């Protein structure tokens, strides 16, 4: 944020230097709190600092829900012994991938259609048990992007007598940097690297700078 605030520092530098050490820290704390709230609001609105919208995620085709249940033999992890899979319901994704509720595993699992060794009759107790729709995984991804990144847990502030900073903490700082500058990264450990659109999570707007100046003038007047 230092480059974005250069104009504020140029206009108000003398005023800030005239304050006592304690007053400067109080002012920096107020400015940091105001600016981080502005950043969170802009991220929630999915907007760049210049007002342009974030580039939307690539839309995936809606899955086709399966009816009833399915049963088949599938290689276990490690490619050795076969195991029986009973799915209450399922969807078909890209690349002939079958996703559904694996009863024995007790959760949502995905299976490659071409690796299915043999289709089996569905046990009587599970027939007609999966007609209801399966909640698509990734529901959170369809919500506003970066909701968690913009939370107080990850988007942090810091101050000293000379200034303040706003940034992301921990490992998410690398994720934020990929989107901030439009870099390449792997969406998952085994996936190929892809290029991400530039979505500026941090960046002061003209309105932010005006508001920070107002905070400065009000603080000097109080002092």
Rosetta blueprint (number, residue, H / E / L):
1 X L
2 X L
3 X L
4 X L
5 X L
6 X H
7 X H
8 X H
9 X H
10 X H
11 X H
12 X H
13 X H
14 X H
15 X H
16 X H
17 X H
18 X L
19 X L
20 X L
21 X H
22 X H
23 X H
24 X H
25 X H
26 X H
27 X H
28 X H
29 X H
30 X H
31 X H
32 X H
33 X H
34 X H
35 X H
36 X H
37 X H
38 X H
39 X H
40 X H
41 X H
42 X H
43 X H
44 X H
45 X L
46 X L
47 X E
48 X L
49 X L
50 X L
51 X L
52 X L
53 X E
54 X L
55 X L
56 X L
57 X L
58 X L
59 X L
60 X L
61 X L
62 X L
63 X L
64 X E
65 X E
66 X L
67 X L
68 X L
69 X L
70 X E
71 X E
72 X E
73 X E
74 X E
75 X E
76 X L
77 X L
78 X L
79 X L
80 X L
81 X L
82 X E
83 X E
84 X E
85 X E
86 X E
87 X E
88 X E
89 X E
90 X E
91 X E
92 X E
93 X E
94 X L
95 X L
96 X L
97 X E
98 X E
99 X E
100 X E
101 X E
102 X E
103 X L
104 X L
105 X L
106 X L
107 X E
108 X E
109 X E
110 X E
111 X E
112 X E
113 X H
114 X H
115 X H
116 X E
117 X E
118 X E
119 X E
120 X L
121 X L
122 X L
123 X L
124 X H
125 X H
126 X H
127 X L
128 X L
129 X L
130 X L
131 X L
132 X L
133 X L
134 X L
135 X L
136 X L
137 X L
138 X L
139 X H
140 X H
141 X H
142 X H
143 X L
144 X L
145 X L
146 X L
147 X L
148 X L
149 X L
150 X L
151 X L
152 X L
153 X L
154 X L
155 X E
156 X E
157 X E
158 X E
159 X E
160 X L
161 X L
162 X L
163 X L
164 X E
165 X E
166 X E
167 X E
168 X E
169 X L
170 X L
171 X L
172 X H
173 X H
174 X H
175 X H
176 X H
177 X H
178 X H
179 X H
180 X H
181 X H
182 X L
183 X L
184 X E
185 X E
186 X E
187 X L
188 X L
189 X L
190 X L
191 X L
192 X L
193 X E
194 X E
195 X E
196 X L
197 X L
198 X L
199 X L
200 X L
201 X L
202 X L
203 X L
204 X L
205 X L
206 X H
207 X H
208 X H
209 X H
210 X H
211 X H
212 X H
213 X H
214 X H
215 X H
216 X H
217 X H
218 X H
219 X H
220 X H
221 X H
222 X H
223 X L
